[in-house]
Amino acid sequence: MSVSRFFLGLRPNGPTRAKHAGKTCGNVRFLNENWCKIMALTSFLQALDNLVTQATEAFESAVDQEALEQIRIEYLGAKSGRLKEVQKGLGKVDKADKPTAGKRFNEVKKQIDAAFTAASDRLEKSAGTATTAELFDPTVPGVRPPLGHVHPITQTIEELCDIMGRLGFNVVEGPEVEDLWHNFDALNISMEHPARDPLDNFYLATAQMAAGKGAVPMGNDHWMLRSQTSTVQIRSMEKTKPPVRIISLGRVYRPDTADATHYPMFHQIEGLLVSDRVTMADLKSILHLFAESFFEDDVEVRFRPSFFPFTEPSVEVDMSWHGRWIEFGGAGMVDPNVLRSVGYDPDEVAGFAFGLGIERICMRRFGITDIRELYKNDVRFLAQF
């Protein structure tokens, strides 16, 4: 009798039934058990295939994070998730088939986890795009970002360069670390002059001694932070034949105690004009034109006799502005020894020079009473100018 007939419920007829009864029953039980085992593995694998297809479609259909979380619980829930339910079918699979079934189960779990991660990333990205789109409205007036502006000292320097440029002066610059020749000797400042005092200058040799490198003799081959921008005038005359018409601007350094009117670093503007016919009247005219242009008002200029090693005669320059006389700097005719030091003949050419403190001019212009405010970098203060 065939197995198919047994499963169909057919019984054998006649003597065949009696003859083969015992043998047939044994074969049927064996085949039935194997068939059940095959069906258990097949059903388990089919259930996994159906689950991964359904889970992938469900995750892809999620429209927000809340829906995605509900789908995750449905398929990947630790207690009652559908993957957990299918996993129980692994116990019905024959021992010999469990490696195959377990391998496929792990693959399906990874595929479902990957589908969940992909859906989560998709929703996060779309949420970010939607948020940006919602926040941006091209019809709403924009918010103007805060803009910086030029520091008041730099404003003053730029305006001074513009004014002196219109008066025919060229702007020149020079090094801030100078040798003693250009800072003192060429400017007719003798060795015994108090302007050379180490307490009044920043000598690099003094810094070396303070660092424990021993005493270093301060000859002309040693260096210092320049104490005046007159050094640039010397360098310019060494390279240029008369006529010379220049202004030099920049930082200078002196070891002053910082207070309302002093600072160890400040800015100077110095002017120099050398030609064959130059007088004190020319100097006063230039300074008067400069003051009227900068302060945009009627300004008086007066000279008071003074002394500087590099000019002869020398004067202090005062300017009357808003009813007050204000000291602005020093000036005078270039000393013949200075002209000789750069190779000029004082019998053929003459010149005048003047020097003004840029911070002092800036403070008068903007009504600032303490020089230290200019270097605190307080944006609230600087934004006023």
Buried (B, 14 or more C-beta within 10 A) or exposed (E): BEBEEBEEEEEBEEEEEEEEEEEBEEEBEEEEEEEEBEEBBEEBBEBBEEBBEBBBEBBEEBEEEEBBEEBBEBBBEEEEBBBEEBBEBBEBBBEEBBEBBEEBBEEBBEBBBEBBEEBBEBBEEEEEEEEEEEEEEEEEEEEEEEEEEEBBBEBBBEBBBEBBEEBEBBBBEBBBEBBBBBBBBBBBBEEEEEBBEEEEBBBBBBBBBEEEEEEBEBEEEBBBBBBBBBBBBBBBBEEBEBEBBBBBBBEBBBBEEEEEBEBEBBBBBBBBBBBEEBEBEBBBEBBBBBBBBBBEEEBEBEBEEBEBBBBBBBBBBBBBBEEEEBEBBBBBBBBBBBBEBBEBEBEEBBBBBBBBBBBBBBBBBEEBEEBEBBBEEEEEEBEEB
